[in-house]
């Protein structure tokens, strides 16, 4: 039995507790880090697979249809994911969600040999259900476990670990297909490697603790959650569609994954050869790590006022986004579906012709992380308890997925590339003034350790 010194004790309402140590499983830092590695293994690898363009296939049709199934199911289960989380708790919710990623990667291994879309589409629909569960759990952990005044920092930490999965996932096809410079589908070993990482994510998800077991460094607990009933959660989810805060977030949520089909298939997929696509993804997801830390710093440290930090973050992302999409517009003038490049760019052989499109694609990754981290910070500023935030996060992911489902079908139907770019740019631009209104009306400044609802933390 260990002896606790007076310095190691803190008194909370007459109850003497041991002062928490910095590195422990039930600290917010450990839990957010572990959640990052869960997403490193599952959606991180999924992003790398999607980022190759066409799921690593020459013909993107199967991947487009599978992704449509993913995001259609995700639309429903994203909104309902918070309800499942509040009923089942984090471990069952996350493990069930992670397991569907393994099946999805396996469906493309099957497609490599049989070229039947049905399995990939069914696996995509199941992944959409699982992803809704996973991201609702992730949103609750990432927005409710950290201390209220350091949410941006913790979001940046999570986003960096998560996107490290995309970096490693980009290296896998790059290394395993390095000598295959001509257009081809990736080999079996690529899909098997993805499946191994995804299964590791299933195992890691069992280390995520419920909110009432997580203790911050000041001795406070994240929230005293009593798991809800299905009927209560269903009613709470329906009320979100009338919640003014959520309605202001809808355009940002719709836009936040809409651009993936354009960037992955029509920039990385159309302009670059197979091995270079993997090379590009290492930097696309690496830029996301840098972007998340940059915006995380702005959202936590730029001003003393929480609202001022919100305004500063939105303004910065708006300016950077405008510049990057303007660069995309200049690049898009060089090709179309009717005028595709004769020879695809290679990182070794194309010389200076490679540099501009490569920098643009990497910048898209930077903007993606800054945009989504900003929105997550805003969601986290609206409440502190994991029950409410799991519903908010689920609503965000559900609307986001509805937009993505539409986007993948827009690409399948070969909508002109210039039109796709203008739509993406317009959607993100419309969201900025609405997010400013959200901050102005609903985000309150912290007062002496109070949370956003006025409850002591």
C-alpha positions in Angstrom: 0.0 0.0 0.0 1.5 3.3 -1.1 1.7 6.3 1.2 0.2 9.5 0.0 1.8 12.7 1.2 -0.1 15.9 2.0 1.3 17.5 -1.2 -0.2 14.7 -3.2 -3.7 15.2 -1.8 -6.4 17.6 -2.9 -9.7 18.2 -1.1 -12.9 18.3 -3.2 -16.0 18.9 -1.1 -14.5 17.2 1.9 -13.3 14.1 -0.1 -9.5 13.6 -0.1 -8.2 12.4 -3.5 -4.8 11.6 -4.7 -3.3 14.2 -7.0 -3.4 12.8 -10.5 -0.1 12.1 -12.3 0.5 13.5 -15.7 0.9 10.2 -17.6 -2.0 7.9 -16.8 -4.7 6.1 -18.8 -7.5 8.0 -17.3 -6.1 11.5 -18.0 -7.6 13.6 -20.9 -4.2 13.7 -22.5 -3.9 9.9 -22.6 -7.5 9.4 -23.8 -7.3 12.0 -26.6 -3.9 10.5 -27.7 -5.3 7.0 -27.7 -8.4 8.2 -29.6 -6.0 9.7 -32.1 -4.3 6.3 -32.6 -7.7 4.6 -33.0 -8.5 7.0 -35.8 -4.9 6.7 -37.1 -5.6 3.0 -37.7 -9.1 3.2 -39.1 -10.3 6.4 -40.8 -6.6 7.5 -41.2 -6.0 4.4 -43.4 -9.4 4.8 -45.1 -8.4 8.4 -46.0 -5.1 7.1 -47.5 -7.0 4.5 -49.5 -9.5 7.1 -50.8 -6.7 9.6 -51.4 -5.1 7.4 -54.0 -8.0 8.2 -56.3 -10.5 5.4 -57.1 -9.6 3.4 -54.0 -6.3 2.4 -55.7 -8.1 1.2 -58.9 -7.6 2.4 -62.5 -11.4 2.9 -62.9 -12.8 5.0 -60.0 -16.5 3.9 -60.6 -16.5 1.1 -58.0 -14.9 3.4 -55.4 -17.2 6.2 -56.2 -20.3 4.0 -55.8 -18.9 2.5 -52.6 -18.2 5.9 -51.2 -21.7 7.0 -52.0 -22.9 4.0 -50.0 -20.5 5.0 -47.2 -21.7 8.5 -46.9 -25.4 7.8 -47.4 -25.4 5.4 -44.5 -23.1 7.7 -42.6 -25.7 10.5 -43.0 -28.2 8.5 -40.9 -25.8 6.9 -38.4 -23.8 10.1 -38.1 -26.8 11.9 -36.7 -27.8 8.8 -34.6 -24.2 8.0 -33.5 -24.4 10.2 -30.5 -27.5 8.4 -29.3 -25.7 5.0 -29.7 -22.7 6.4 -27.8 -24.9 7.6 -24.9 -26.6 4.3 -24.6 -23.7 1.8 -25.2 -20.8 3.8 -23.9 -17.4 4.4 -25.7 -15.9 0.9 -25.9 -18.7 -1.0 -27.6 -19.6 2.0 -29.8 -16.0 2.5 -31.0 -15.1 -1.2 -31.4 -18.3 -1.8 -33.5 -17.4 1.2 -35.7 -13.8 0.2 -36.2 -14.6 -3.3 -37.3 -16.4 -2.1 -40.4 -13.2 -0.5 -41.7 -11.5 -3.8 -41.9 -14.3 -5.2 -44.1 -14.2 -2.2 -46.4 -10.5 -2.6 -47.2 -11.1 -6.3 -47.7 -13.8 -5.6 -50.2 -11.2 -3.9 -52.5 -8.9 -6.8 -52.1 -11.7 -8.9 -53.4 -12.4 -6.4 -56.2 -8.8 -6.6 -57.3 -9.5 -10.3 -58.4 -13.2 -10.4 -59.3 -14.2 -6.8 -60.3 -17.6 -7.2 -58.8 -18.9 -3.9 -57.3 -21.6 -5.4 -55.1 -19.3 -6.5 -52.2 -17.6 -3.1 -52.2 -20.9 -1.2 -52.2 -22.4 -3.4 -49.3 -19.1 -3.0 -47.4 -19.3 0.7 -48.0 -22.9 0.9 -46.5 -21.7 -1.1 -43.5 -18.7 1.2 -43.1 -21.1 4.2 -43.2 -23.0 2.8 -40.2 -19.7 2.0 -38.4 -18.2 5.4 -39.2 -21.2 7.1 -37.7 -20.6 5.3 -34.4 -16.9 5.9 -34.4 -17.0 9.6 -35.2 -19.7 10.3 -32.6 -17.5 8.7 -30.0 -14.5 10.5 -31.3 -16.3 13.8 -31.1 -17.5 13.3 -27.5 -13.9 12.4 -26.4 -12.2 15.2 -28.3 -14.6 18.0 -27.3 -15.6 17.0 -23.7 -12.5 15.4 -22.2 -9.9 18.2 -22.5 -9.9 21.2 -20.1 -12.2 23.9 -21.5 -9.4 26.5 -22.1 -7.2 24.0 -24.0 -9.6 22.3 -26.4 -7.9 23.7 -29.5 -4.5 22.2 -28.3 -6.1 18.8 -27.7 -8.0 18.9 -31.1 -4.6 19.7 -32.8 -3.0 16.8 -31.0 -5.7 14.4 -32.0 -5.8 15.7 -35.6 -2.1 15.3 -36.0 -2.0 11.7 -34.8 -5.1 10.9 -36.9 -3.5 12.4 -40.0 -0.3 10.6 -39.3 -2.3 7.6 -40.3 -2.8 9.2 -43.7 0.9 9.8 -43.9 1.8 6.2 -43.2 -1.1 5.1 -45.3 0.4 7.1 -48.2 3.8 5.5 -47.7 2.3 2.0 -48.0 1.1 2.2 -51.7 4.1 4.4 -52.5 6.6 1.8 -51.3 4.7 -1.3 -52.4 4.0 0.1 -55.9 7.2 2.1 -56.4 8.4 0.3 -59.5 4.9 0.4 -61.1 5.1 3.9 -62.6 2.5 3.2 -65.3 -1.2 3.4 -64.5 -2.3 0.3 -62.6 -4.4 -0.9 -59.6 -2.5 -1.3 -56.4 -1.3 -4.8 -55.5 -2.9 -7.1 -52.9 -0.2 -6.4 -50.3 -1.4 -2.8 -50.1 -4.9 -3.7 -49.1 -3.7 -6.4 -46.7 -1.5 -3.8 -45.0 -4.4 -1.5 -44.6 -6.5 -4.3 -43.1 -3.8 -5.0 -40.5 -3.7 -1.4 -39.3 -7.5 -1.2 -39.2 -7.7 -4.3 -37.0 -5.2 -2.8 -34.6 -7.6 0.1 -34.3 -10.4 -2.3 -33.2 -8.1 -3.5 -30.3 -7.1 0.0 -29.3 -10.7 1.2 -29.0 -11.1 -1.0 -25.9 -8.8 1.4 -24.0 -11.1 4.4 -24.3 -12.7 5.1 -20.9 -16.2 6.6 -20.2 -16.2 10.3 -19.3 -16.9 9.8 -15.6 -13.7 7.7 -15.3 -11.5 10.4 -16.8 -9.8 12.8 -14.3 -8.2 16.1 -15.3 -4.9 17.3 -13.7 -6.8 19.6 -11.3 -8.7 16.6 -10.0 -12.0 17.4 -11.7 -13.9 14.7 -13.7 -15.0 15.4 -17.2 -18.7 14.7 -16.6 -20.8 12.4 -14.5 -22.5 10.5 -17.3 -25.5 8.3 -16.7 -26.1 6.4 -19.9 -29.4 7.3 -21.5 -32.3 5.4 -22.9 -33.0 5.0 -26.7 -36.3 6.9 -26.5 -34.6 9.8 -24.7 -31.8 10.0 -27.3 -34.2 9.7 -30.3 -36.1 12.8 -29.0 -32.9 14.7 -28.3 -31.6 14.0 -31.9 -34.9 15.2 -33.4 -34.5 18.5 -31.4 -31.1 19.1 -33.0 -32.9 19.9 -36.3 -34.5 22.9 -34.7 -31.5 24.0 -32.7 -30.3 27.4 -34.0 -26.7 26.6 -33.1 -26.7 23.4 -35.3 -28.5 25.1 -38.1 -25.7 27.7 -38.3 -23.2 24.9 -38.6 -25.0 23.0 -41.4 -23.3 24.8 -44.3 -19.8 24.2 -42.8 -20.7 20.6 -42.1 -22.0 20.1 -45.6 -18.9 21.6 -47.1 -16.3 20.0 -44.9 -16.0 16.6 -46.8 -17.6 17.8 -50.1 -14.3 18.6 -51.7 -12.7 15.1 -51.1 -14.0 13.6 -54.4 -12.7 16.6 -56.4 -9.3 16.6 -54.7 -8.7 12.9 -54.6 -10.1 11.8 -57.9 -9.8 14.9 -60.1 -6.5 16.4 -58.8 -4.5 13.6 -57.4 -6.1 10.9 -59.5 -6.2 12.7 -62.9 -2.9 14.5 -62.8 -0.5 12.0 -61.2 0.6 8.4 -61.8 0.1 5.6 -59.2 3.3 5.8 -57.2 3.2 9.6 -57.2 -0.3 9.6 -55.8 1.0 7.7 -52.7 3.9 10.2 -52.5 1.5 13.1 -52.7 -0.7 11.7 -49.9 2.3 11.6 -47.5 2.5 15.4 -47.9 -1.3 16.0 -48.1 -1.9 14.4 -44.7 1.4 15.7 -43.4 0.2 19.2 -44.2 -2.9 18.5 -42.2 -0.8 17.9 -39.1 0.8 21.3 -39.5 -2.5 22.9 -40.2 -4.2 21.5 -37.2 -1.4 22.7 -34.8 -1.5 26.2 -36.4 -5.2 26.7 -36.0 -5.2 25.0 -32.6 -2.7 27.6 -31.4 -4.8 30.5 -32.8 -8.0 29.1 -31.2 -6.4 28.6 -27.7 -3.7 31.3 -27.3 -4.2 34.2 -29.8 -6.4 36.3 -27.5 -7.6 36.2 -23.9 -11.3 36.3 -25.0 -12.7 33.0 -26.2 -15.0 34.9 -28.7 -12.1 36.9 -30.0 -10.1 33.7 -30.6 -13.2 32.3 -32.5 -13.4 35.3 -34.7 -9.6 35.2 -35.4 -9.7 31.5 -36.3 -12.6 31.9 -38.7 -11.0 35.0 -40.3 -7.6 33.2 -40.8 -9.2 30.1 -42.3 -11.3 32.3 -44.6 -8.3 34.2 -46.0 -6.1 31.1 -46.4 -9.0 29.2 -48.0 -9.7 32.0 -50.5 -6.0 32.0 -51.6 -5.8 28.2 -52.0 -9.1 27.9 -53.9 -7.9 30.7 -56.2 -4.8 28.6 -56.9 -7.0 25.7 -57.6 -9.0 27.8 -60.1 -5.7 28.7 -61.9 -4.7 25.0 -62.0 -8.1 23.8 -63.2 -7.9 26.0 -66.4 -5.2 23.6 -67.6 -7.3 20.4 -68.0 -10.9 19.0 -68.1 -12.7 15.7 -68.7 -12.5 16.5 -72.4 -8.9 17.6 -72.3 -7.0 15.3 -69.9 -3.2 15.3 -69.6 -1.6 13.1 -72.2 1.0 11.9 -69.7 0.5 11.8 -66.0 2.9 13.6 -63.7 5.7 11.7 -61.9 7.6 13.0 -58.9 10.9 11.9 -60.4 10.5 12.4 -64.1 8.2 15.4 -64.6 10.6 18.1 -63.3 9.2 21.6 -62.7 5.8 20.6 -64.2 5.3 18.5 -61.0 5.9 21.3 -58.5 2.8 23.5 -59.0 0.1 20.8 -58.9 2.0 19.1 -56.0 2.0 22.2 -53.9 -1.6 22.9 -54.6 -2.6 19.4 -53.5 -0.6 19.7 -50.3 -2.2 23.1 -49.7 -5.7 21.4 -50.0 -4.6 19.2 -47.1 -3.5 22.1 -45.0 -6.9 23.9 -45.5 -8.9 20.7 -44.8 -7.3 20.4 -41.3 -7.6 24.1 -40.5 -11.2 24.2 -41.5 -12.4 21.1 -39.7 -10.3 21.8 -36.5 -11.9 25.2 -36.4 -15.4 23.8 -36.7 -14.7 21.2 -34.0 -13.4 24.0 -31.7 -16.6 25.9 -32.2 -18.7 22.8 -31.4 -16.6 22.3 -28.3 -17.2 25.9 -27.3 -21.0 25.4 -27.3 -21.1 22.9 -24.4 -18.8 20.8 -22.1 -20.7 17.6 -21.2 -20.0 14.6 -23.4 -23.7 13.7 -23.8 -24.5 17.0 -25.5 -21.3 17.1 -27.5 -21.7 13.5 -28.7 -25.0 14.6 -30.2 -23.6 17.8 -31.7 -20.6 15.9 -33.1 -23.0 13.2 -34.5 -25.2 15.9 -36.1 -22.1 17.5 -37.7 -20.8 14.2 -39.1 -24.3 13.3 -40.4 -24.7 16.5 -42.3 -21.0 16.3 -43.5 -21.7 12.8 -44.8 -24.8 13.8 -46.6 -22.7 16.4 -48.5 -20.0 13.8 -49.3 -22.6 11.3 -50.6 -23.8 14.0 -53.1 -20.2 15.0 -54.0 -19.2 11.4 -54.9 -22.2 11.1 -57.2 -21.5 14.5 -58.8 -18.1 13.1 -59.7 -19.5 9.8 -60.9 -21.8 11.7 -63.3 -18.8 13.6 -64.7 -20.0 17.1 -63.8 -17.4 19.5 -65.4 -14.3 19.9 -63.3 -14.5 23.7 -63.2 -18.1 23.4 -61.9 -17.0 21.1 -59.2 -14.3 23.5 -58.1 -16.6 26.5 -58.1 -19.2 24.5 -56.0 -16.5 23.6 -53.4 -15.2 27.1 -53.2 -18.7 28.6 -52.8 -19.8 26.2 -50.1 -16.8 26.9 -47.9 -17.2 30.7 -48.5 -20.9 30.7 -47.5 -20.1 29.0 -44.2 -17.8 31.7 -42.8 -20.3 34.5 -42.1 -22.6 32.0 -40.5 -19.9 30.7 -38.2 -19.2 34.4 -37.2 -22.8 34.7 -36.2 -22.6 31.5 -34.2 -19.6 32.9 -32.2 -21.2 36.3 -31.8 -24.5 34.9 -30.5 -23.8 31.6 -28.8 -20.1 31.4 -27.7 -19.5 32.9 -24.3 -16.2 33.9 -22.7 -14.8 31.8 -19.9 -15.1 33.3 -16.5 -12.7 32.0 -13.8 -12.8 28.3 -14.8 -16.6 28.2 -15.6 -17.6 26.2 -18.5 -19.7 27.5 -21.4 -22.9 26.6 -19.7 -22.0 28.4 -16.4 -21.3 25.2 -14.5 -18.1 24.9 -12.5 -15.6 22.4 -13.9 
